[in-house]
Amino acid sequence: MASIEELRTTRTAKLEALRKFGMDSYPAKVPRTFALSDARSNFAEYEKSTRLVSLVGRVMAIRGQGAILFLVLNDGKSTFQAVVKKDTLDVKFFELLTQAVDIGDIISVTGTLFTTQRGEQSILVVSWTMATKALLPLPEKWHGLADPDEKIRKRYLDFIMDPELREIFNKKSKFWQVTRRFLEDEGFQEVETPTLELTTGGAEATPFRTHLNDYDIDVYLRISIGELWQKRLMAAGFSKTFEIGRAYRNEGTSPEHAQEFTNMEFYWSYADYKDGMELVTRMYRKIATDVFGTTKFETRGHKFDLADEWKLVDYSEEIKNQTGIDIHKATDEELRKKLIELKVTYDGANRERFIDTLWKYCRKNISGPAFLVNHPTLVAPLAKNVSGNTDIVQMFQPIIAGSEIGRGYSELNDPIDQRMRFERQRKLLEKGDTEAMMPDWEFVEMLDHGMPPTCGFGFGERLFAVLVGKPLRDVQMFPFVRPKKL
């Protein structure tokens, strides 16, 4: 088998042959009447009229020999067969095609549409020109790129060879279109908030740090989609806002986690977490119906129907039912021992991390659809307490296929309470908990001026990944990958 270097040398020689013939191998524009899918849609009309049309696509296969060749063209959305006959194409162009065109090249062919004896819609080529000469070959059809990291580095090849992968991203595009349209129809206004922050707020995660040269200060890439900024808009009199954007978290990679991802967050004044659950139920059903054509899914070993009634799962009761631990009464040591007993790996050594890790162990057994409610105050520093109970908060999380697929709550708007909770988070940071929330004292000052009762909620690419049954990285076009060693 020839090496990559040998193949490139051979194709470079063909490039030179094209140049000597007078054919530009990288022109700015080539003849193209319409896309390949449109050729199929308009086939009957053009076959009957015998008008000349020009089609462009990447050559995915070449078969035949002698006086007739069959080429399969692909433009990313459809395929089409080109038939090249020696008696209908100038002999010099026929010979040039046989000698200089390889699988992977992008070519423009001009001719008439016709149906072969086997019933294949085709174009009978009367002229052709090179659109892009490929100097490296495509992966083998059946073996492809075996190295997972190499598949990501050369994602463009993966898209060329795998139509199903392209279809996933067609669906993902529609996923966000439906989300945006749903919220706009509900009266929400799309906004943009900073991605560079002095303090990261809205989530508990380790941030990325960078330096702002103009001000000579360190800043952070945001870990949420403008939670504390959108709440400022609530105080300013905006009633319903949302943002779809990128968030960044300097943490580990897993089937549900990546360092960079897309999320949506909305904020709704004069609404509480119960209103949020009703809206989210309708939104998830709308997304499922419009994007996937169904509300029923079977994924990751779970079956669920989003059209079913969404049950409420009590945070502490579920942990107690599955592990026997009462998180409100257990000591830190008892929590730690239970994690060891369950053989669960945990990060950090404080009560908040112990409780959160216990819940994550339990959630994998819930198929849903369900809403997790009554979270401990300790794990939700921005949520309003349940009336009359300072131990739990008005928070909700959709649970589907054993995963948390969103988070929302009645937003805490008591500045005194918020200041105390930020102080607790500050102490966790000082003790080395890198995922604790950074206090934002200017945000507290905003609360001093008064923010109306508000419901906030966010979800992201994880929902899409769960619905298609793929790891998060597989539904990102270009996920981060470790640099290749030279």
TAWO-V287218 format. One record per residue. N is the residue number from 0. PSI is psi in degrees with one decimal (NA if undefined). Layout:
# TAWO-V287218
n=N psi=PSI
n=N psi=PSI
This chain:
# TAWO-V287218
n=0 psi=133.9
n=1 psi=147.1
n=2 psi=166.1
n=3 psi=-40.4
n=4 psi=-41.3
n=5 psi=-40.0
n=6 psi=-40.8
n=7 psi=-40.1
n=8 psi=-42.8
n=9 psi=-44.0
n=10 psi=-32.1
n=11 psi=-35.2
n=12 psi=-38.0
n=13 psi=-34.4
n=14 psi=-41.7
n=15 psi=-36.5
n=16 psi=-40.3
n=17 psi=-40.6
n=18 psi=-44.1
n=19 psi=-31.8
n=20 psi=-19.7
n=21 psi=14.6
n=22 psi=123.4
n=23 psi=124.7
n=24 psi=-9.8
n=25 psi=59.3
n=26 psi=158.4
n=27 psi=-25.4
n=28 psi=145.1
n=29 psi=159.9
n=30 psi=132.6
n=31 psi=112.0
n=32 psi=-45.4
n=33 psi=172.9
n=34 psi=163.4
n=35 psi=-36.5
n=36 psi=-36.7
n=37 psi=-30.7
n=38 psi=-38.2
n=39 psi=-40.6
n=40 psi=-37.0
n=41 psi=11.6
n=42 psi=-49.4
n=43 psi=-43.3
n=44 psi=-46.8
n=45 psi=-30.0
n=46 psi=-40.5
n=47 psi=-38.6
n=48 psi=-20.8
n=49 psi=22.6
n=50 psi=147.8
n=51 psi=138.1
n=52 psi=158.2
n=53 psi=131.0
n=54 psi=148.3
n=55 psi=138.0
n=56 psi=166.4
n=57 psi=135.0
n=58 psi=115.2
n=59 psi=-18.4
n=60 psi=146.4
n=61 psi=123.8
n=62 psi=164.6
n=63 psi=171.7
n=64 psi=170.8
n=65 psi=-121.7
n=66 psi=-1.5
n=67 psi=137.1
n=68 psi=148.2
n=69 psi=123.6
n=70 psi=136.5
n=71 psi=119.9
n=72 psi=145.4
n=73 psi=125.7
n=74 psi=16.1
n=75 psi=-24.2
n=76 psi=-24.5
n=77 psi=170.6
n=78 psi=159.3
n=79 psi=144.4
n=80 psi=131.9
n=81 psi=130.4
n=82 psi=123.2
n=83 psi=115.8
n=84 psi=141.4
n=85 psi=-28.1
n=86 psi=-2.2
n=87 psi=-1.5
n=88 psi=138.3
n=89 psi=132.1
n=90 psi=-36.1
n=91 psi=-40.2
n=92 psi=-34.1
n=93 psi=-46.9
n=94 psi=-38.1
n=95 psi=-40.4
n=96 psi=-45.9
n=97 psi=-29.9
n=98 psi=-28.9
n=99 psi=-11.2
n=100 psi=130.3
n=101 psi=161.7
n=102 psi=131.5
n=103 psi=-22.9
n=104 psi=151.0
n=105 psi=122.1
n=106 psi=157.8
n=107 psi=130.0
n=108 psi=140.6
n=109 psi=137.5
n=110 psi=-161.5
n=111 psi=145.9
n=112 psi=138.7
n=113 psi=168.0
n=114 psi=128.4
n=115 psi=170.9
n=116 psi=-24.4
n=117 psi=4.3
n=118 psi=15.6
n=119 psi=124.2
n=120 psi=128.2
n=121 psi=169.9
n=122 psi=129.2
n=123 psi=113.2
n=124 psi=129.4
n=125 psi=-16.1
n=126 psi=159.3
n=127 psi=161.2
n=128 psi=153.7
n=129 psi=135.3
n=130 psi=-42.2
n=131 psi=121.0
n=132 psi=122.9
n=133 psi=125.8
n=134 psi=-8.9
n=135 psi=147.7
n=136 psi=162.3
n=137 psi=159.5
n=138 psi=158.3
n=139 psi=140.7
n=140 psi=-42.5
n=141 psi=-21.2
n=142 psi=-37.8
n=143 psi=-151.1
n=144 psi=113.3
n=145 psi=-35.8
n=146 psi=119.3
n=147 psi=-40.9
n=148 psi=-37.0
n=149 psi=-33.4
n=150 psi=-36.9
n=151 psi=-42.5
n=152 psi=-36.8
n=153 psi=50.1
n=154 psi=-33.0
n=155 psi=-35.9
n=156 psi=-37.3
n=157 psi=-41.5
n=158 psi=-39.2
n=159 psi=-41.9
n=160 psi=-16.7
n=161 psi=92.7
n=162 psi=-31.9
n=163 psi=-34.2
n=164 psi=-42.7
n=165 psi=-38.6
n=166 psi=-33.6
n=167 psi=-42.7
n=168 psi=-23.0
n=169 psi=-43.3
n=170 psi=-38.1
n=171 psi=-39.4
n=172 psi=-43.3
n=173 psi=-34.7
n=174 psi=-47.8
n=175 psi=-31.1
n=176 psi=-44.4
n=177 psi=-41.4
n=178 psi=-48.6
n=179 psi=-45.4
n=180 psi=-39.2
n=181 psi=-48.1
n=182 psi=-40.2
n=183 psi=-40.5
n=184 psi=-25.5
n=185 psi=2.5
n=186 psi=12.9
n=187 psi=143.4
n=188 psi=128.4
n=189 psi=135.6
n=190 psi=169.5
n=191 psi=133.5
n=192 psi=164.0
n=193 psi=144.3
n=194 psi=-15.5
n=195 psi=126.9
n=196 psi=151.1
n=197 psi=-34.8
n=198 psi=137.8
n=199 psi=133.0
n=200 psi=165.8
n=201 psi=-6.5
n=202 psi=169.3
n=203 psi=103.9
n=204 psi=156.3
n=205 psi=122.8
n=206 psi=165.5
n=207 psi=137.3
n=208 psi=140.7
n=209 psi=178.6
n=210 psi=130.9
n=211 psi=103.6
n=212 psi=-40.1
n=213 psi=-38.7
n=214 psi=-5.8
n=215 psi=49.4
n=216 psi=155.0
n=217 psi=139.8
n=218 psi=173.2
n=219 psi=147.1
n=220 psi=137.9
n=221 psi=149.6
n=222 psi=-6.9
n=223 psi=172.7
n=224 psi=66.1
n=225 psi=34.8
n=226 psi=-54.6
n=227 psi=-24.5
n=228 psi=-43.3
n=229 psi=-31.7
n=230 psi=-34.2
n=231 psi=-35.9
n=232 psi=-33.9
n=233 psi=-44.1
n=234 psi=-30.3
n=235 psi=-7.7
n=236 psi=-2.2
n=237 psi=137.9
n=238 psi=-35.0
n=239 psi=119.0
n=240 psi=157.1
n=241 psi=158.8
n=242 psi=138.6
n=243 psi=120.8
n=244 psi=-175.2
n=245 psi=141.5
n=246 psi=158.2
n=247 psi=127.5
n=248 psi=126.6
n=249 psi=70.2
n=250 psi=-176.8
n=251 psi=163.5
n=252 psi=137.5
n=253 psi=175.9
n=254 psi=-18.6
n=255 psi=3.1
n=256 psi=142.2
n=257 psi=161.4
n=258 psi=-19.9
n=259 psi=131.9
n=260 psi=166.4
n=261 psi=132.3
n=262 psi=162.7
n=263 psi=139.8
n=264 psi=137.2
n=265 psi=155.9
n=266 psi=137.5
n=267 psi=106.8
n=268 psi=149.4
n=269 psi=26.5
n=270 psi=154.0
n=271 psi=-173.6
n=272 psi=-25.6
n=273 psi=-40.1
n=274 psi=-40.2
n=275 psi=-42.4
n=276 psi=-39.8
n=277 psi=-43.9
n=278 psi=-43.9
n=279 psi=-38.7
n=280 psi=-47.1
n=281 psi=-38.2
n=282 psi=-44.7
n=283 psi=-39.3
n=284 psi=-39.1
n=285 psi=-44.5
n=286 psi=-47.7
n=287 psi=-44.9
n=288 psi=-46.1
n=289 psi=-33.0
n=290 psi=-41.4
n=291 psi=-10.1
n=292 psi=14.5
n=293 psi=159.1
n=294 psi=-1.5
n=295 psi=132.4
n=296 psi=150.1
n=297 psi=109.6
n=298 psi=143.7
n=299 psi=34.3
n=300 psi=11.1
n=301 psi=149.1
n=302 psi=137.4
n=303 psi=158.4
n=304 psi=115.3
n=305 psi=-14.5
n=306 psi=-14.1
n=307 psi=166.3
n=308 psi=134.0
n=309 psi=111.9
n=310 psi=158.6
n=311 psi=127.8
n=312 psi=119.7
n=313 psi=126.6
n=314 psi=-57.7
n=315 psi=-36.4
n=316 psi=-37.9
n=317 psi=-42.4
n=318 psi=-41.9
n=319 psi=-40.3
n=320 psi=-36.2
n=321 psi=-27.4
n=322 psi=-15.5
n=323 psi=3.6
n=324 psi=130.2
n=325 psi=105.0
n=326 psi=-19.7
n=327 psi=-21.7
n=328 psi=-25.6
n=329 psi=145.4
n=330 psi=165.8
n=331 psi=-38.8
n=332 psi=-38.5
n=333 psi=-38.0
n=334 psi=-44.1
n=335 psi=-44.0
n=336 psi=-36.6
n=337 psi=-40.1
n=338 psi=-41.4
n=339 psi=-43.4
n=340 psi=-38.5
n=341 psi=-2.7
n=342 psi=44.0
n=343 psi=126.6
n=344 psi=136.2
n=345 psi=151.0
n=346 psi=145.1
n=347 psi=166.3
n=348 psi=47.1
n=349 psi=167.6
n=350 psi=-41.0
n=351 psi=-44.0
n=352 psi=-38.6
n=353 psi=-48.1
n=354 psi=-45.5
n=355 psi=-40.4
n=356 psi=-36.6
n=357 psi=-42.7
n=358 psi=-43.7
n=359 psi=-31.5
n=360 psi=-38.6
n=361 psi=-33.7
n=362 psi=-25.8
n=363 psi=-14.0
n=364 psi=3.5
n=365 psi=118.9
n=366 psi=-34.8
n=367 psi=-171.0
n=368 psi=141.0
n=369 psi=161.8
n=370 psi=124.8
n=371 psi=129.5
n=372 psi=173.0
n=373 psi=47.0
n=374 psi=148.4
n=375 psi=142.8
n=376 psi=-33.6
n=377 psi=-32.8
n=378 psi=4.6
n=379 psi=75.5
n=380 psi=-4.8
n=381 psi=7.7
n=382 psi=148.8
n=383 psi=140.8
n=384 psi=150.8
n=385 psi=136.8
n=386 psi=124.6
n=387 psi=4.9
n=388 psi=105.7
n=389 psi=-2.1
n=390 psi=-23.7
n=391 psi=161.6
n=392 psi=164.8
n=393 psi=75.1
n=394 psi=152.0
n=395 psi=143.5
n=396 psi=122.8
n=397 psi=133.6
n=398 psi=120.2
n=399 psi=131.2
n=400 psi=40.2
n=401 psi=12.6
n=402 psi=151.0
n=403 psi=119.4
n=404 psi=55.2
n=405 psi=168.7
n=406 psi=132.6
n=407 psi=163.4
n=408 psi=165.7
n=409 psi=116.7
n=410 psi=137.5
n=411 psi=121.9
n=412 psi=13.9
n=413 psi=108.3
n=414 psi=-31.2
n=415 psi=-46.4
n=416 psi=-44.1
n=417 psi=-39.4
n=418 psi=-41.8
n=419 psi=-39.4
n=420 psi=-37.9
n=421 psi=-35.4
n=422 psi=-39.6
n=423 psi=-41.3
n=424 psi=-37.7
n=425 psi=-41.4
n=426 psi=-36.3
n=427 psi=-41.2
n=428 psi=-43.7
n=429 psi=-26.2
n=430 psi=2.9
n=431 psi=6.2
n=432 psi=98.0
n=433 psi=-14.0
n=434 psi=-4.5
n=435 psi=154.5
n=436 psi=134.0
n=437 psi=129.9
n=438 psi=138.5
n=439 psi=95.8
n=440 psi=-27.4
n=441 psi=-30.8
n=442 psi=-41.8
n=443 psi=-39.1
n=444 psi=-38.2
n=445 psi=-42.8
n=446 psi=-32.0
n=447 psi=-32.4
n=448 psi=-18.8
n=449 psi=115.7
n=450 psi=132.5
n=451 psi=161.7
n=452 psi=134.8
n=453 psi=142.6
n=454 psi=132.5
n=455 psi=149.5
n=456 psi=148.9
n=457 psi=148.6
n=458 psi=169.0
n=459 psi=-154.5
n=460 psi=-22.1
n=461 psi=-38.2
n=462 psi=-47.1
n=463 psi=-43.4
n=464 psi=-42.1
n=465 psi=-42.9
n=466 psi=-30.1
n=467 psi=-4.3
n=468 psi=36.1
n=469 psi=153.9
n=470 psi=154.4
n=471 psi=-43.7
n=472 psi=-30.5
n=473 psi=-19.3
n=474 psi=15.5
n=475 psi=132.8
n=476 psi=-46.7
n=477 psi=72.3
n=478 psi=154.3
n=479 psi=140.3
n=480 psi=146.1
n=481 psi=136.5
n=482 psi=145.2
n=483 psi=133.2
n=484 psi=129.6
n=485 psi=NA
